[in-house]
Structures are given as structure tokens and as C-alpha cells.
């Protein structure tokens, strides 16, 4: 159930404006500017990493770079709404970009399992599903559920615009919010399944792994593999925190406490995402795989089983 709106009102809505601030508050310029600057920095860093050889590495950092650009666009729209809070289109734009960008980040996380398998001999035995299956299932789930969320957010904006024209909306804000909630709930459940797969891999990695071609992994390889898995888990939990916040926010209803207080948005939406990106910049996949073989060889990220001399 939606809470009662208590924010500022627009007594004479102009074209494209609502009679209320759909956010539930006027967006902070300071938060949005900091977000644009920091996400642009992560874009630059990941664009730099895209120079790495190997299609897998380029794809991984390309996803993070493009997602960072989307975040920049989303927060730029919030800057615009800071000065014109009743305009509906920037609200829809920022919601679309800020909601869709983490889908690219989670796709990169799913792809990191492929890099893990390609970078460490025998690592495929840690997973209960093949990396390609993981990519197919969970990226598809994220894409569908994000589409549902964006549709719900767009319908909220359309509903408020219709009400501003003193007309009856075809889809009420409450219905639109329920659509949004359904998308978030399914996405959260999907990500929890992925985390289960990841935790199983971490549990199996407690003992040295072997493959039909190699002897048990060296201590250095085992250490690097475990560290890589923990980085994947840490960044996954940060993205999950952000998703759970969105779920709780939507479950409270339109203009509930979580959705109408921007400090929660800053702490539980912006912060987990930017911290996850910073971790991947400080600890990129190549850092673990380069050090994975004490003999001075490096497993190619482009093709599983191919070893090149560094």
C-alpha cells in the first residue's frame, strides 16, 4: 500500500510536468554530482583495462565501462530534476539508466566465472553448472526482470502525468508499483540462486583442484583462485544489497519511507554499486590469473586450455 505523499506540490503543472515530485523529494545536486564524477572515473578505468588481450577480459571490463556510463547518465538526469523536480521524463530516464546499469554489472560478475574456468585448470569442477549455462540463464532472467521494473517505473510516471492533467489513469500508481515489485522479487530470487552456485564453488575450492591433464594445483594457484572467488562473492553481495534495498523500497509502497528519503538511496543504491566497481578496478580478474601459475606461464583468457608464456 502506498503512503500519502507529503512533499512539495505543483499547483499549475506545465507540459510534461506532474503535480507532485515523483521521487518523493527534490533530488540532491551534491549526491548526483559526486555520482557522475565517480562513475565517470570508473568508466575511464575500465576503458583503460579494455586494452587487455583476450576477448573475455575486454568483454568483462566493457560491461563495467558501459554500465558506468549509464550510471553517469542516470545521475545527470537527477541533476536536471534537482532544478526542475516536477518534470516527468528525466525521472523515467534516470530510473531506467540506474536500474539497468547494475544488470551489466551482474553480467560481468557472471562472466567472471567463465574467466575463472579459463584461467585455472580444473576450476570447471567447482561449478555445478557450466559457465555458459550460468550466463544464459541469469542474464536472461536479469534482462526480463529489469524490463518489468522499467515498465513499472514508466507506468508510475505516466500515471502521475495523467493525474496532473486531472484525468483518470488507465493504470494506477499502486498497480504500477506492484509490477515493479514483481520484477524486483524475481530478480532477487534469481540472484540468490546464483549466489548459491558461487558458495558451492567456494566450498569446493577449500581443497586443491585437479583436472585430467594436470596434477593438483600449486599453493599459489589455489590461493589466487580462492581470492578470485571471494572477490566475486564480495561484489555480488554488494549488488545484492542494492537489489534488496530496491525490493524493500518498493514493498513499502509508493512514497513510503525508503522511497521518500534520499539518504537511504545514497547509502543503499549509490554506495554498494560504486564500491563494487572500485573493487573490480583495484582487483581485476587479470591480477589473479596472471599470478595463478608459479612456473611463469599464463593461461590465455581467450581460449580455455591454451597456455602462453608471459
C-alpha positions in Angstrom: 0.0 0.0 0.0 1.3 3.4 -0.9 2.0 6.0 1.7 0.5 9.5 1.5 2.6 12.0 -0.4 4.0 14.7 1.8 6.4 16.5 -0.5 6.1 19.8 -2.4 3.3 20.3 -4.9 3.0 21.9 -8.2 -0.4 23.8 -8.3 -0.2 24.6 -12.1 1.6 21.8 -13.9 3.1 22.7 -17.2 3.7 20.4 -20.2 5.4 17.3 -19.2 5.1 18.1 -15.5 3.4 16.3 -12.7 1.5 17.9 -9.8 4.0 16.3 -7.3 7.7 15.4 -7.2 7.6 11.7 -8.2 10.8 11.0 -6.3 9.0 12.0 -3.1 11.8 14.5 -2.6 13.8 17.0 -4.6 17.0 15.1 -5.7 20.3 16.4 -4.1 22.6 18.1 -6.5 25.6 17.2 -4.4 24.9 13.5 -4.4 24.2 13.5 -8.2 27.4 15.4 -9.0 29.5 13.1 -6.8 27.9 10.1 -8.5 28.6 11.5 -12.0 32.2 12.2 -11.2 32.9 8.8 -9.5 31.1 6.7 -12.1 32.9 8.6 -14.9 36.2 7.7 -13.2 35.2 4.0 -13.1 34.3 4.3 -16.8 37.8 5.7 -17.6 39.5 3.0 -15.5 37.5 0.1 -17.1 38.0 1.6 -20.6 41.8 1.5 -19.8 41.6 -2.1 -18.8 39.9 -3.0 -22.1 43.3 -2.8 -23.6 44.0 -6.2 -22.1 44.5 -9.1 -24.5 41.8 -11.6 -24.5 38.1 -11.3 -25.5 36.9 -12.4 -22.1 38.8 -9.5 -20.3 37.6 -6.9 -22.8 34.0 -8.1 -22.5 34.2 -8.0 -18.7 35.6 -4.5 -18.5 33.4 -3.4 -21.4 30.3 -4.3 -19.4 31.5 -2.4 -16.4 32.5 0.6 -18.5 29.2 0.8 -20.3 27.3 0.4 -17.1 29.3 3.2 -15.5 28.3 5.5 -18.4 24.7 4.6 -17.9 25.0 5.5 -14.2 26.5 8.8 -15.3 23.5 9.5 -17.5 21.1 8.5 -14.8 22.6 10.8 -12.2 22.9 13.6 -14.7 19.1 13.3 -15.2 18.7 13.6 -11.4 20.8 16.8 -11.6 18.3 18.2 -14.1 15.4 17.2 -11.8 17.1 19.0 -8.9 16.3 22.2 -10.7 13.1 21.1 -12.3 11.7 18.4 -10.0 8.2 18.2 -11.5 9.3 17.2 -15.0 8.4 13.5 -15.5 10.7 12.5 -18.4 14.1 12.9 -16.6 12.6 10.8 -13.7 11.8 8.0 -16.1 15.2 8.3 -17.8 17.2 8.2 -14.5 15.2 5.3 -13.3 15.8 3.4 -16.5 19.5 4.0 -16.5 20.2 3.5 -12.8 18.1 0.3 -12.8 19.5 -1.2 -16.0 23.2 -0.4 -15.3 23.5 -3.0 -12.5 22.3 -5.6 -15.0 25.5 -5.0 -16.9 27.5 -5.3 -13.6 25.9 -8.6 -12.7 26.5 -9.8 -16.3 30.2 -9.0 -15.7 30.0 -11.0 -12.5 28.5 -14.0 -14.3 31.2 -13.6 -17.0 33.9 -13.7 -14.3 33.1 -17.3 -13.7 34.0 -18.0 -17.3 37.3 -16.2 -16.8 37.8 -18.3 -13.6 37.3 -21.6 -15.5 39.6 -20.4 -18.4 42.3 -19.1 -16.0 42.6 -22.1 -13.7 43.0 -25.7 -14.8 40.3 -27.9 -13.3 38.2 -24.9 -12.0 35.2 -26.1 -14.0 34.8 -28.9 -11.4 34.0 -26.2 -8.8 30.8 -25.2 -10.6 27.5 -27.1 -10.6 26.6 -25.6 -13.9 28.8 -24.7 -16.9 29.7 -21.0 -17.2 27.9 -20.7 -20.5 24.7 -22.0 -18.9 25.1 -19.6 -16.0 25.5 -16.7 -18.4 22.5 -17.8 -20.5 20.1 -18.4 -17.5 21.0 -15.5 -15.3 21.5 -12.8 -17.9 18.1 -13.8 -19.4 16.5 -13.6 -16.0 18.1 -10.2 -15.3 17.0 -8.8 -18.7 13.4 -9.9 -18.3 13.0 -8.8 -14.7 14.7 -5.4 -15.4 12.3 -4.9 -18.3 9.4 -5.5 -15.8 10.9 -3.0 -13.4 11.4 -0.3 -16.0 7.8 -0.9 -17.3 6.5 -0.4 -13.7 8.6 2.8 -13.2 7.4 4.2 -16.6 3.8 3.4 -15.7 4.2 5.3 -12.4 5.4 8.3 -14.3 2.6 8.1 -16.9 0.1 7.7 -14.1 1.3 10.8 -12.3 1.3 12.8 -15.6 -2.3 11.7 -16.3 -3.4 12.7 -12.8 -1.7 16.0 -13.3 -3.9 16.6 -16.3 -6.9 15.8 -14.0 -7.6 12.7 -15.9 -8.1 9.1 -14.7 -5.0 6.9 -15.5 -5.5 3.6 -17.1 -3.0 2.0 -14.8 -2.9 3.3 -11.2 0.3 4.1 -9.4 -0.4 1.2 -7.0 -0.7 -1.3 -9.9 2.4 0.1 -11.5 4.2 -0.3 -8.2 3.1 -3.9 -7.9 4.5 -4.6 -11.4 7.8 -3.0 -10.3 7.7 -5.2 -7.1 7.2 -8.4 -9.1 10.2 -7.7 -11.3 12.4 -7.0 -8.2 11.2 -10.0 -6.3 12.0 -12.4 -9.2 15.4 -10.7 -9.8 16.3 -11.1 -6.2 15.4 -14.8 -6.2 17.4 -15.3 -9.4 20.5 -13.7 -7.9 20.2 -15.7 -4.7 20.3 -18.9 -6.8 23.5 -17.6 -8.5 25.0 -16.9 -5.0 24.2 -20.5 -4.1 26.2 -21.7 -7.1 29.0 -19.4 -6.1 29.0 -20.5 -2.5 29.2 -24.1 -3.6 32.3 -23.2 -5.7 33.9 -21.5 -2.7 33.2 -24.6 -0.5 34.7 -26.9 -3.1 37.8 -24.7 -3.5 38.8 -25.4 0.1 40.7 -28.4 -1.3 43.2 -28.4 -4.2 41.5 -29.0 -7.5 42.7 -31.3 -10.3 41.9 -31.9 -13.9 42.6 -34.9 -16.2 45.6 -33.0 -17.6 47.3 -31.7 -14.5 48.4 -32.6 -11.0 46.8 -30.9 -8.0 47.0 -27.1 -8.2 50.0 -25.4 -6.6 49.6 -23.5 -3.4 49.9 -20.2 -5.3 47.2 -21.2 -7.8 44.9 -22.4 -5.1 45.4 -19.1 -3.2 44.8 -17.0 -6.2 41.7 -19.0 -7.2 40.2 -18.6 -3.8 40.9 -14.9 -3.7 39.3 -14.5 -7.1 36.2 -16.4 -5.8 36.0 -14.2 -2.7 36.2 -11.0 -4.8 33.3 -12.3 -7.0 31.3 -13.1 -3.8 32.1 -9.7 -2.3 31.0 -7.7 -5.3 27.9 -10.0 -5.7 26.8 -9.3 -2.1 27.1 -5.5 -2.7 24.9 -5.7 -5.8 22.5 -7.9 -3.8 22.4 -5.3 -1.0 21.4 -2.7 -3.6 18.7 -5.0 -5.1 17.3 -5.9 -1.7 17.0 -2.2 -0.9 15.1 -1.6 -4.1 12.8 -4.6 -3.2 12.1 -3.2 0.3 11.6 0.3 -1.0 9.0 -0.9 -3.5 7.4 -3.3 -1.0 6.7 -0.3 1.3 4.7 1.3 -1.5 4.8 4.4 -3.5 6.1 7.3 -1.3 6.9 5.0 1.6 9.7 6.0 4.0 12.5 4.3 2.0 11.5 5.8 -1.4 10.9 9.3 0.0 14.2 9.7 1.9 17.2 10.2 -0.3 19.8 9.4 2.2 18.8 5.8 2.0 19.1 5.9 -1.8 22.6 7.3 -1.3 23.7 4.7 1.2 22.0 1.6 -0.3 21.8 2.3 -4.0 24.8 4.5 -4.9 27.3 3.3 -2.3 27.1 -0.5 -2.9 27.4 -0.1 -6.7 30.3 2.3 -6.7 32.2 0.2 -4.1 31.7 -2.9 -6.2 33.1 -1.1 -9.2 36.1 0.2 -7.2 36.8 -3.4 -6.0 36.9 -4.6 -9.6 39.2 -1.8 -10.6 41.6 -2.5 -7.7 41.3 -6.3 -8.1 40.6 -7.0 -11.8 40.4 -10.7 -13.0 43.8 -10.4 -14.8 45.5 -9.7 -11.4 44.6 -13.2 -10.2 45.1 -15.1 -13.4 48.5 -13.6 -14.1 49.7 -14.8 -10.8 48.0 -18.1 -11.0 50.9 -20.2 -12.3 54.2 -20.2 -10.3 56.1 -21.6 -13.3 55.9 -18.3 -15.1 53.1 -19.2 -17.6 49.8 -17.5 -18.1 46.5 -19.2 -19.1 45.0 -17.3 -22.0 41.6 -15.7 -21.3 40.6 -16.1 -24.9 40.6 -19.9 -25.1 40.3 -22.5 -22.4 43.3 -24.8 -22.0 45.7 -22.7 -24.1 48.9 -21.7 -22.2 51.1 -18.9 -23.3 54.5 -17.7 -21.9 54.5 -14.4 -20.1 
